[in-house]
Amino acid sequence: MSMDEYVSFEQIPFGSDDFANNPESRCPCLLLLDTSGSMGGMPIQQLNEGVLTLKSELINDPLASKRVEVAIVTFGPVSLKQDFTTVDNFFPQPLNAEGDTPIGAAIATGIDMIAKRKQVYKENGVGYYKPWIILITDGAPTDSWHHAADLVREGEERNSFAFFAIGVEGASMDTLAKLSVRSPIKLKGLMFREFFLWLSSSMKMVSSKNPGTPTQLLPPSGWGEV
């Protein structure tokens, strides 16, 4: 194997780190998605369509397509489905419903990913916006979650990220309220598409300003019950 071949092979997992060609500040958005058995049938189908909506909405926005980076972690078990990448390199794979609901482990994994991604930005001299972590679940944790709740609280206090918990029908809203500093929002029915339209609009709005600029969030109208 020649050195050229070796290098190109090595770069495959990091194809999204195109900071030389795209020096825009990055706006990381991490999706922690419940793919446990109870999400089977229509919920997982609607969730898949929602993720595709997010991609199509962001890629049609010239600035957001360069700035917003999406990553996906599913549970359970906890699995990295998509590392951080701008939407031109984001090709959502169909998610399947199976397994339990290790929410605690998923959150801890996600927060660690955010910290590592920030380090990559710093090493490449790229600015970044406060990352968003979106947890979507229809159940209650099947693992220990108190440590994850501490990590969320500490991260929010340090302004390291913004954590949003979205409960699908059947979710333990009481537990989500203990996991999240912000009030969890209950999804109306299976309005995943409407939620992801809200998320893409929010990402477009945030990424159109300079990093650190306060942004008034869009209300969760149409898809959420607070």
N, C-alpha and C positions, 0 to 999 in steps of 0.2 A: 504493500500500500504506500503510495507516495504521500509526502507531507500535505500536499494540497487536498488529497482525498480525505486524509485524516482530519484536517482542520474542518472541512465542510461537514463531515460526519459529526464531529464534536459539537458543532454549532446548531445542529438540528433542534435540540430542546430549547435553545435560547433564540430562536428565530425572531421573537418579538422584541428583543433588545436592540432595536434599530435606532439608537439614540443619535448616531452621526447624521443619518438622513432625516430624522424627525426629532429635533431638539426641543419640541414643545413641552411645556410642563405636563405632568401626568396626573390624571384623576382616577385613582384606583377604586374599583367597585368589586367587592368580593361577595359572591352568592353562596350561602350555606343552605343547601337544598335537601329537604327530607325526602328520601326515596325509599322509606320503609314500606313494608308490605301493605299497610293500610292506605297508602297513596295509590294503590293499583287501580286500573280502569280509567275512568274519566279524569280524576284529579291529576294523574301523572301525564295524561295526554294533554290536558289544558296547560300544565306547567311547561311541558316541552314547547307548545305553541307560544307561550308567553316569552320564553327565552329567545325564540326565533324573532319575535316582535321586537325585543330589546336590540338585537343585532341590526335588524332592518331599519329601525328608527335612528340608531346612532350612526350607522354608516352613511346615511343620507344627510348628515349634518357635517359640513366640511371641518369645523373646528373640533367638535366632539369626537369625530372619527380619528383625529390625530392625538387627542388628549385623554380620552376615557380608556382605561384598561380594565378588562373584565377577567375575573377568575371564578372558577366554580369548584366547590367542594361538596360532595354528596355524602349522605349518611343514611343507614348504616350498611356495611361498615363504612368508616370514614375513608373517602377515596377522592384523590385529586383528579378531577375530570378535565380541568383547564387551568393552566398557570396563567399569570397575568400577561395579557396581550392586548394591543389595540385591536379595534373591531375588524380591521382588514385581515387579520390573522386569526379571527375568532370564528370557528366553524362548529357550532353546537352539535354534539352527538346526542342521539335519543337517549333519554334516561329511563331506566327500568326500575320498577318498584319491587323491592325485596329486602328482607332483614329487619333489624330492630331500629331503635331511635337513640343512638349515642350522641345526644346534643352537646353534652359537656366536652367530649373529646373533639367534636367538630369545631366548637368555638375556640378551644385552646389551639387547635391546628391553624385555624384561620387567623388568629391574632399573631401567631408566630410567623405566618406567611407575610402578613402586613409589615411586620418589623423588618423582615429580610428584604422585602421589596423596597422599602424606604432606603435601606442601606445601598441597594443597587442604584437607586436614583442619585444618592449622594456621591457614590463612587464615579458616576458618569456626569456629574455636574448638571443634573436635570432637576428643575423645580418640581414640586408636587403639591397637590391639594390634599386636604384632610380626607383620608380614605373612608369609604362607606363599607360597612359590613351589614349584609341583609340576611337574616335568618328566617326561613320559611318552613313551618312544621305543622303537621296535623295531629300531633300527639304530645306525650310527655316524655322527658328523658328516661332512657332505660339504663343510664350510667350515672355516676356521681357528677353533679353539676355545680356544686357550691364553689369549687375552685374557679370554674369558668365564670360564675357570677362576679367573683372578686376581680378576675382579670378584666372583665367588661367595665366594672366600676372604676378600677384604677386607670384604665385606658381613657375612659371618658373624662375623668378628672384631669388627666395630663393633656387632654385635647389631642390624643394620639389617633383617634378615629371616632366615627359616629356609628353607633350600633342600633339597628332597627329590627324589631321582632314582629313577624307577621304570622298570625295564627289562622290556619285553615280550619274548617269545621271539624270538631273533635279535639282540637288542641287544648292543652291545659293552660288557659290564659293566666291563672294564678301563678303558675310556675314561670311563665314568660315574664310576668311582671316582676318577679324576683331576680330573673336573669338580666333584665334590661333596665338601664337607668331611665330611658324614655318609655312612655306608656306603650305597651304592645298594641297593635291594631289587628282587629279580626277581619279577615277577608270575607266579603259578602259572597256567599255561594262559592262558585269556582271562577271568580273574576280575575284570573291570573293575567289575562291579556290587558285588562284595564290597569292592573297594578304595574305591569311592566311598561305600559305607556307612561304612567306617572313617573316611574323610575327613570326612564329615558329622558323625559322632559326635565326632570330634576337634574340629571347629569349634564344635559345640554346647558341648563341655566348656570349651574355651578362652574362648569368648565369654560364658559364664555367670559368669566370675570378673571381678575388676577388672583393667584393663590392667596388665601388668607382674607379675602374680601367676604364680609358677612353676607349670607344669602338667606332671604326669607323663603322658607320651604313652601312648596305648593301644598294646599290642603289635600288630604286623601279622599277627595270627593269622588263618588261613584263606585269605589271599590272597597272602601273601608268602613268598619264600625268601631269607633273608639270606645 
